[in-house]
Amino acid sequence: MRHILIVGIGSGNPEHLTVQAINALNRADVLFIPTKGAKKADLADVRRDICARYVTNPESRTVEYALPVRRAEGQSYLSGVDEWHAAITAIYEELFSQELGEDGIGAFLVWGDPMLYDSTIRIIERVKASGKVTFDFSVIPGITSVQALCASHKIPLNLVGKPVAITTGRRLNEHFPGLIETAVVMLDGEQAFKAVEDPDATIYWGAYLGTPDEIVISGPVQAVKDRILAARAEARERHGWIMDIYLLQKGTDFDDEAGSNSRKNV
C-alpha cells in the first residue's frame, strides 16, 4: 500500500530538522515540493536545500507541483478555506496516482509543525476519505515557529503557572488581554496587535524566523507597534511575502502569589 509521510521541517532553518525527520525523508521514493509562484520562491528553495543537504537515498526523486491560491473575495473565510482545500485535494489525488506506485512512499515537507495551524493532515484525510487512491500516512513533528520565536527572543513561552493561548489575529480580542496573560498570534494578515491599547502589554514579534532574513522586535506594544508595522511593510515589499508571528504578554511571574500574600497580610 502507498504510504505518505507528513514531515515537519521547522520554521526556515535547515538545521531545525530532527533526526526522525531526516530518516523519514530518506525513506521516501518521492519528495513533493509545492511552489507558490515567483514571489514565494524562497519557500520552495528552503525545501530544495533541505533535500540537497540531508537526502542521501539515491532512489528518491523530487516532484514539484503548483499550489493553488486561496480565493478571499466574495465568500466567508471558512468557505474560502474549504474551497481551497478541495482544490489541493484534487492535486494530491493526481500526484499519488501518477507519481507513486502501489507500494510507493511519498513525503511532504511541511513548514514548522504539521499539527499547528497547518492543514496538510486535514487535506490528506480528505484525500483518503474520497477513496480514489488507497494509502496510509504517518506524521513526523517539527520545530514550530512558536519555539523559534521564543528562542530568538530568549524568553520562556509562559509565565509561571499560567496558561497560554495560541490563536489567530482574527480572534485575538477573544483572549487577550482580558482572559489570558500570554497569547501567541499566528496567521495575522491584519496586524491585530494594533488594537491592543493596554499600556502594560508587551509584544515579542518575529518574521522569517530561523532564516538569514530573520527580524525580531520586542517591547511595550504602544512603544514599538509602529516600528513593527514599518519593518513588516518594508520586508514584505522587499521579499514579496512574509511569515511572521508574535507573542503578547501582560503580567509577571508570581504576580498572583504576591497579590494573594498581600491580601493575607491585611
C-alpha positions as a Python dict, from the first residue, in 0.01 Angstrom:
ca = {
    (1, 'M'): (0, 0, 0),
    (2, 'R'): (115, 355, -71),
    (3, 'H'): (237, 547, 232),
    (4, 'I'): (253, 924, 278),
    (5, 'L'): (492, 1090, 523),
    (6, 'I'): (396, 1434, 652),
    (7, 'V'): (726, 1573, 777),
    (8, 'G'): (766, 1888, 985),
    (9, 'I'): (1078, 2076, 871),
    (10, 'G'): (1092, 2368, 1114),
    (11, 'S'): (1040, 2737, 1056),
    (12, 'G'): (1308, 2805, 797),
    (13, 'N'): (1646, 2693, 927),
    (14, 'P'): (1752, 2363, 765),
    (15, 'E'): (1930, 2278, 1091),
    (16, 'H'): (1592, 2262, 1265),
    (17, 'L'): (1529, 1920, 1111),
    (18, 'T'): (1517, 1638, 1364),
    (19, 'V'): (1693, 1306, 1310),
    (20, 'Q'): (1348, 1147, 1282),
    (21, 'A'): (1257, 1390, 1002),
    (22, 'I'): (1582, 1323, 812),
    (23, 'N'): (1528, 948, 837),
    (24, 'A'): (1171, 988, 715),
    (25, 'L'): (1277, 1190, 411),
    (26, 'N'): (1530, 922, 323),
    (27, 'R'): (1255, 658, 326),
    (28, 'A'): (1061, 838, 54),
    (29, 'D'): (1058, 742, -311),
    (30, 'V'): (913, 1084, -399),
    (31, 'L'): (958, 1417, -220),
    (32, 'F'): (671, 1652, -302),
    (33, 'I'): (767, 2022, -313),
    (34, 'P'): (495, 2287, -353),
    (35, 'T'): (562, 2604, -549),
    (36, 'K'): (369, 2922, -479),
    (37, 'G'): (480, 3147, -763),
    (38, 'A'): (784, 3369, -812),
    (39, 'K'): (714, 3587, -508),
    (40, 'K'): (737, 3290, -273),
    (41, 'A'): (1021, 3104, -448),
    (42, 'D'): (1224, 3121, -126),
    (43, 'L'): (985, 2876, 39),
    (44, 'A'): (1048, 2612, -226),
    (45, 'D'): (1422, 2690, -217),
    (46, 'V'): (1440, 2605, 154),
    (47, 'R'): (1277, 2269, 84),
    (48, 'R'): (1517, 2205, -204),
    (49, 'D'): (1810, 2297, 21),
    (50, 'I'): (1689, 2052, 287),
    (51, 'C'): (1665, 1773, 30),
    (52, 'A'): (2012, 1852, -105),
    (53, 'R'): (2163, 1856, 244),
    (54, 'Y'): (2001, 1555, 404),
    (55, 'V'): (1852, 1318, 147),
    (56, 'T'): (2109, 1054, 59),
    (57, 'N'): (1870, 794, -83),
    (58, 'P'): (1984, 757, -447),
    (59, 'E'): (1646, 616, -548),
    (60, 'S'): (1442, 918, -435),
    (61, 'R'): (1329, 1199, -661),
    (62, 'T'): (1155, 1531, -618),
    (63, 'V'): (826, 1624, -779),
    (64, 'E'): (723, 1989, -774),
    (65, 'Y'): (362, 2099, -805),
    (66, 'A'): (186, 2436, -816),
    (67, 'L'): (-18, 2514, -508),
    (68, 'P'): (-343, 2699, -586),
    (69, 'V'): (-409, 3041, -433),
    (70, 'R'): (-692, 3071, -184),
    (71, 'R'): (-973, 3296, -308),
    (72, 'A'): (-1055, 3554, -40),
    (73, 'E'): (-1310, 3778, -209),
    (74, 'G'): (-1682, 3714, -231),
    (75, 'Q'): (-1712, 3448, 38),
    (76, 'S'): (-1659, 3383, 407),
    (77, 'Y'): (-1321, 3281, 543),
    (78, 'L'): (-1433, 2924, 613),
    (79, 'S'): (-1592, 2885, 271),
    (80, 'G'): (-1275, 3012, 108),
    (81, 'V'): (-1059, 2766, 303),
    (82, 'D'): (-1292, 2477, 223),
    (83, 'E'): (-1282, 2558, -148),
    (84, 'W'): (-903, 2587, -135),
    (85, 'H'): (-867, 2253, 42),
    (86, 'A'): (-1088, 2089, -218),
    (87, 'A'): (-861, 2217, -496),
    (88, 'I'): (-549, 2089, -319),
    (89, 'T'): (-721, 1754, -256),
    (90, 'A'): (-767, 1708, -630),
    (91, 'I'): (-399, 1785, -689),
    (92, 'Y'): (-289, 1534, -424),
    (93, 'E'): (-510, 1263, -572),
    (94, 'E'): (-344, 1312, -907),
    (95, 'L'): (7, 1320, -758),
    (96, 'F'): (-45, 997, -566),
    (97, 'S'): (-195, 807, -856),
    (98, 'Q'): (58, 929, -1114),
    (99, 'E'): (381, 957, -915),
    (100, 'L'): (359, 672, -663),
    (101, 'G'): (345, 302, -733),
    (102, 'E'): (119, 68, -539),
    (103, 'D'): (377, 41, -260),
    (104, 'G'): (543, 378, -309),
    (105, 'I'): (632, 620, -29),
    (106, 'G'): (579, 993, -74),
    (107, 'A'): (680, 1274, 160),
    (108, 'F'): (556, 1628, 210),
    (109, 'L'): (794, 1878, 369),
    (110, 'V'): (568, 2087, 590),
    (111, 'W'): (675, 2427, 722),
    (112, 'G'): (701, 2430, 1102),
    (113, 'D'): (498, 2154, 1263),
    (114, 'P'): (215, 1972, 1077),
    (115, 'M'): (-8, 1980, 1387),
    (116, 'L'): (-3, 2357, 1446),
    (117, 'Y'): (-207, 2582, 1215),
    (118, 'D'): (-128, 2374, 908),
    (119, 'S'): (-385, 2188, 702),
    (120, 'T'): (-178, 1916, 537),
    (121, 'I'): (-314, 1648, 770),
    (122, 'R'): (-673, 1762, 708),
    (123, 'I'): (-622, 1756, 332),
    (124, 'I'): (-455, 1414, 340),
    (125, 'E'): (-751, 1284, 542),
    (126, 'R'): (-980, 1436, 279),
    (127, 'V'): (-792, 1257, 0),
    (128, 'K'): (-813, 931, 192),
    (129, 'A'): (-1186, 972, 253),
    (130, 'S'): (-1253, 1020, -118),
    (131, 'G'): (-1142, 662, -180),
    (132, 'K'): (-989, 743, -519),
    (133, 'V'): (-638, 647, -405),
    (134, 'T'): (-557, 388, -139),
    (135, 'F'): (-281, 479, 107),
    (136, 'D'): (-189, 520, 471),
    (137, 'F'): (10, 804, 627),
    (138, 'S'): (238, 899, 917),
    (139, 'V'): (316, 1236, 1078),
    (140, 'I'): (661, 1348, 1194),
    (141, 'P'): (659, 1655, 1423),
    (142, 'G'): (879, 1957, 1363),
    (143, 'I'): (1008, 2264, 1546),
    (144, 'T'): (733, 2524, 1549),
    (145, 'S'): (757, 2895, 1479),
    (146, 'V'): (639, 2938, 1840),
    (147, 'Q'): (954, 2768, 1964),
    (148, 'A'): (1172, 2960, 1719),
    (149, 'L'): (1015, 3292, 1827),
    (150, 'C'): (1079, 3231, 2197),
    (151, 'A'): (1432, 3109, 2129),
    (152, 'S'): (1518, 3419, 1925),
    (153, 'H'): (1380, 3649, 2195),
    (154, 'K'): (1539, 3437, 2472),
    (155, 'I'): (1214, 3412, 2666),
    (156, 'P'): (1005, 3131, 2813),
    (157, 'L'): (671, 3081, 2644),
    (158, 'N'): (461, 3109, 2959),
    (159, 'L'): (451, 3298, 3284),
    (160, 'V'): (495, 3072, 3587),
    (161, 'G'): (186, 2860, 3645),
    (162, 'K'): (-21, 3046, 3384),
    (163, 'P'): (-182, 2927, 3061),
    (164, 'V'): (-104, 3025, 2704),
    (165, 'A'): (-350, 3077, 2418),
    (166, 'I'): (-243, 3013, 2059),
    (167, 'T'): (-479, 3195, 1829),
    (168, 'T'): (-515, 3389, 1505),
    (169, 'G'): (-526, 3763, 1451),
    (170, 'R'): (-897, 3741, 1371),
    (171, 'R'): (-972, 3603, 1717),
    (172, 'L'): (-711, 3778, 1931),
    (173, 'N'): (-958, 4004, 2109),
    (174, 'E'): (-1143, 3697, 2240),
    (175, 'H'): (-842, 3607, 2455),
    (176, 'F'): (-606, 3897, 2518),
    (177, 'P'): (-574, 4090, 2739),
    (178, 'G'): (-900, 4007, 2917),
    (179, 'L'): (-892, 3627, 2958),
    (180, 'I'): (-530, 3522, 2923),
    (181, 'E'): (-190, 3660, 3021),
    (182, 'T'): (1, 3519, 2723),
    (183, 'A'): (-126, 3490, 2366),
    (184, 'V'): (69, 3362, 2068),
    (185, 'V'): (-76, 3503, 1745),
    (186, 'M'): (-37, 3331, 1409),
    (187, 'L'): (-187, 3396, 1065),
    (188, 'D'): (-241, 3765, 1129),
    (189, 'G'): (-268, 3946, 798),
    (190, 'E'): (-430, 4249, 962),
    (191, 'Q'): (-179, 4301, 1247),
    (192, 'A'): (-438, 4276, 1522),
    (193, 'F'): (-188, 4395, 1783),
    (194, 'K'): (-258, 4749, 1657),
    (195, 'A'): (-585, 4739, 1851),
    (196, 'V'): (-421, 4640, 2182),
    (197, 'E'): (-435, 4957, 2392),
    (198, 'D'): (-334, 4818, 2730),
    (199, 'P'): (-19, 5011, 2837),
    (200, 'D'): (111, 4707, 3027),
    (201, 'A'): (103, 4472, 2728),
    (202, 'T'): (436, 4360, 2582),
    (203, 'I'): (490, 4218, 2234),
    (204, 'Y'): (761, 3983, 2106),
    (205, 'W'): (741, 3985, 1726),
    (206, 'G'): (940, 3791, 1469),
    (207, 'A'): (946, 3737, 1093),
    (208, 'Y'): (1138, 3489, 872),
    (209, 'L'): (1240, 3309, 1190),
    (210, 'G'): (1536, 3077, 1156),
    (211, 'T'): (1646, 3226, 824),
    (212, 'P'): (1922, 3477, 740),
    (213, 'D'): (1644, 3737, 693),
    (214, 'E'): (1512, 3699, 1048),
    (215, 'I'): (1376, 4016, 1212),
    (216, 'V'): (1280, 4036, 1580),
    (217, 'I'): (1138, 4333, 1771),
    (218, 'S'): (1010, 4347, 2128),
    (219, 'G'): (884, 4598, 2383),
    (220, 'P'): (565, 4755, 2513),
    (221, 'V'): (302, 4733, 2239),
    (222, 'Q'): (232, 5105, 2247),
    (223, 'A'): (602, 5188, 2216),
    (224, 'V'): (703, 4951, 1935),
    (225, 'K'): (393, 4881, 1726),
    (226, 'D'): (472, 5149, 1466),
    (227, 'R'): (826, 5016, 1435),
    (228, 'I'): (692, 4664, 1378),
    (229, 'L'): (442, 4784, 1119),
    (230, 'A'): (714, 4971, 930),
    (231, 'A'): (958, 4679, 943),
    (232, 'R'): (687, 4437, 833),
    (233, 'A'): (578, 4651, 538),
    (234, 'E'): (936, 4705, 422),
    (235, 'A'): (1023, 4336, 449),
    (236, 'R'): (710, 4227, 265),
    (237, 'E'): (781, 4474, -14),
    (238, 'R'): (1139, 4351, -43),
    (239, 'H'): (1065, 3977, -38),
    (240, 'G'): (717, 3971, -189),
    (241, 'W'): (588, 3766, 106),
    (242, 'I'): (616, 3750, 484),
    (243, 'M'): (577, 3488, 755),
    (244, 'D'): (553, 3641, 1099),
    (245, 'I'): (431, 3552, 1444),
    (246, 'Y'): (418, 3730, 1776),
    (247, 'L'): (362, 3675, 2144),
    (248, 'L'): (164, 3919, 2357),
    (249, 'Q'): (207, 3916, 2731),
    (250, 'K'): (76, 4102, 3032),
    (251, 'G'): (182, 4046, 3392),
    (252, 'T'): (486, 3891, 3553),
    (253, 'D'): (590, 3564, 3712),
    (254, 'F'): (444, 3512, 4061),
    (255, 'D'): (225, 3826, 4050),
    (256, 'D'): (-80, 3621, 4157),
    (257, 'E'): (115, 3486, 4454),
    (258, 'A'): (227, 3836, 4554),
    (259, 'G'): (-131, 3959, 4539),
    (260, 'S'): (-251, 3663, 4743),
    (261, 'N'): (17, 3720, 5010),
    (262, 'S'): (-68, 4089, 5037),
    (263, 'R'): (-433, 4006, 5088),
    (264, 'K'): (-340, 3758, 5361),
    (265, 'N'): (-138, 4024, 5541),
    (266, 'V'): (-422, 4274, 5552),
}
